[in-house]
Structures are given as C-alpha cells and as structure tokens.
Amino acid sequence: MYYIIKGHNFVDETVSVLMIFYPNDKYIQTDSVAEGTTLVSVFDGKSAKAQLYTDGGLKAEAMETAENTDRGEIKRVIGLSIARAVNSIKNISLPWGILTGVRPAKLINQGLDQGRSIDEISEALHNKYLVSREKLELMIQVASEERSIVEAGKGKIGLYIGIPFCPTRCLYCSFTSYPLNRYIAKTDSYMDCLIKEMEFTRQFTRSREIESIYIGGGTPTSLSEAQLDRLLSAVEENFGIPEEYTVEAGRPDTLTREKLRILKAHNVTRISINPQTLNDKTLELIGREHTAAMFINAFEMAREEGHDHINTDIILGLPGEGEKEVINTMEGLERLSPESITVHTLAVKRASRLRETLEKYSMPDAEAMERHIAIARRYTEKMGMLPYYMYRQKNMVGNFENTGYCKKNCQCIYNVQIMEEKQSIIALGAGASTKTVDPATDRIERIFNVKSVDDYITRIDEMLERKRALETLL
Ligand code: SF4
C-alpha cells in the first residue's frame, strides 16, 4: 500500500500503525494518491488528520488534536488518527490499541519510576492508546514480576553466547542461523574464535558479578558432544558458574543422552527444549525435521538426566493450525509438566522463507489468534503458571504478544533483564549485540559483532577491538 506524509516526519511510526492492519503488505511512500490503497497522514502543528483512499476515492478520515507539542504526544495523535481512519473500514479488534513498542511491561515500570500510580498509567494507556483492559491486566502482572527481578539484579551483569548453527532452517526463522550440513567444517574454527573472544572479554567482566549466562543461537546443542564439552569448560574457566545458567537445547533432533549429561555436569541450571507444536503435520510443514514423539522422548531423557528446570517454546498461529491443534499441543505439555512455557505468536519476518511463500498457507486470523492465546493461557493456569515476561514483535499474526509463563520461582532472569534494559548484557559470537546500561542515566550503548560466521572467523581480531569499549562502558 501507499502512504503520503505531510507536516511531520514520523515515517517508521506511520508504517508501524499500518502494519497492525496490513501486516504483510509492502509500504511505499509517495507524494500523490495512487491506485489501490493510499493513506494520507497530515500534522498541522495542532491536529493530526488521516485519510484513506481506495483507487482515488476518499473512503475514510479521522482527526485527533494534540494536548501539547511534545514529540511523544504528536506521535500518539498521528498514530491514533491513522488507526481510527483505517479501522472505520477494517473494523478489527485492537487488543493492543496503537501501542507498537516491543516491551509493553517496561512502559508500566517506567511510569512507576516517574512517580505515577498504576491507575494513572493504566487509564492513559487505555484512553489514549486504546489498549484493552485485558492486555492492561497482563502488562501490570508481568511488570510487577519483572520489577522484583530487576531490583534483585542491580549492579550485576548478564552474558550471552551465540552458537548460530541449526540442523535445518525452520520455515519462519529470521535468526542468525546456519544449516549444519553446509557449515560443519567451520564449527571448530568458530569455537576457536568464540573462546578467543571469551578470553579477551573476561578482563572487563572480572570485577562484576555475573547474574546469568544464556547460551542461545541457533541451536547450541547442534555442536558435537566434544565441542559442547569444550564450550562449557571454556565458559566456566573464563566466567565461573552464575546463579542462572541456561542452554538452549531447542531442537529435539540435536539431543543425545550424552549431551544432556554434559550440560548437567557443567552445572547448567535451565534448558529449553522446544517443540513449537505437537502436531506432526505442522512440524513437517515448518521444516523442523523432528516429530512430537522425538520431542517427548528428549524431554523425558532430560528429566532422567536430572534437568529440573525445562522450558518449552511453542508458537501459535502456525500455518494450518486451529483450536484442535493448540489443545493437542497444550495437553501434551501438561502431561510433561515443564517448569515454564513461552507462548509465541507467529511473526512473519522479512528474512524468513515463510514470508516468500505466505500465500500458499492458510493462516489464522486475529479472532482465531485471540482464542488460541486464551486456550494456551487456560492450560498454563491449570499447570500453576503465571505470566512473568512478555515482548512484542512487528509482523505478528493479529498483532499479539509473546508471553513467558512459569511455575513459582522458575522465572528466567536473563529474559526479564533483556526486556527491562536495566542491566548490561555482554554478548559474544556471530551476530551478537552487547548492550551496556549506565545505571545513573539508563543510557544504552551497543557493540555489535558481524552477523556472518565467515566474517566472524576472519575478522575476530576486529571484534575483540570493538569489545575494548567495555573498559569505559562497564
Ligand atoms: S531452531 Fe530456531 S534458530 Fe534454528 S532454524 Fe529453527 S527457528 Fe531458526
């Protein structure tokens, strides 16, 4: 679809609101009304006006007046005018209103830090951003869980280590992930560089308490048993054993009993084994190359090897899935009784294969997604879990959220710290991005590593030089 902007320069914000209604469109900025659908967004210094044209004819318009001239307020009225104009035609439910940010719970905590009450913050989000009462309740619940974890982690740091290899690439994947069969010959060189980066980085982290270590990817358990053992030994040697130590064992097809033993022997406290769905037809369609039975087998094997904190990730909104499939997945998980479940709603990312072939699949609409989320939530409640962290992404089916649920005292500290952005997280490996936070000002600085495995290996010394900035930032 096309859009025209006059009197303001909130291009990203305009597109973000359009994405709520037209999640898989291409958005083209233009200067005159075009064929098809065109949005015109105008700000005249006091009010925002949005007009929607179809094939040259005006179909809808809406106007909102700003309460002051703050940038945030101008952005809000522009977004609200667009949402009201488009929704007068689309008429869809907007559980998150015009809120497009990634970290909804953080907004509540920011408001509290500014001395506002929960009621004041909630009313503003409901009346000015159209957030539904149900989502507000979720935001408040999650914000309160996150707040106590942030408080306990003050002055500490987190560490992320990326292993960007997977057995195959899932249909919806947009992460830094390389298929193992093509990269197998490079995994040892990658490990050499990663360990070099660990040895270099420890000089900056030595004086700080490491609260959590998270080894993610990719799928870290794609590494061979010997490589996994080498990785975990190097982590321990350079950074010690933290309070929380997570390893993503995401793909059940990468797990062996020996790998589970290695993880346990190195004092890993939390693993994540992810089925995404327990329906074999969908698993095949999304290219996971494992069955539901393989996931159940891996989970039970992990329990036998003493893993007492297992998270499972699932995705709602996968192609072809309806309520029956969601119930089947949740019942299967209930039988296994994991300590936590992260419920994602499908995001169709630009870098995914799914984006290119979307029209081939039948995808659930927003109303169906609301029902699927409610089913998942009901089952987590039955399992004694509460929501404790949450984030949103662009291009999510129905513009919903990802929510982590857990049993009592089973929150993942790392996940919360990433969301609240109050703690420095040092990240190592290809595609890793380090984020330091100045506790006095909350100012965030980032240090990026190159994404490609080949570049990471050939430019490792440059990555180390970039890390030198930690000397003053930590
Ligand atoms: S397991 Fe995760 S990182 Fe690997 S291909 Fe699938 S979605 Fe991507």
Residues whose N, C-alpha, C, O or C-beta is under 5 A from the ligand:
A	BS01	SF4	C166 T168 R169 C170 C173 F175 S177 G217 G218 T219 G250
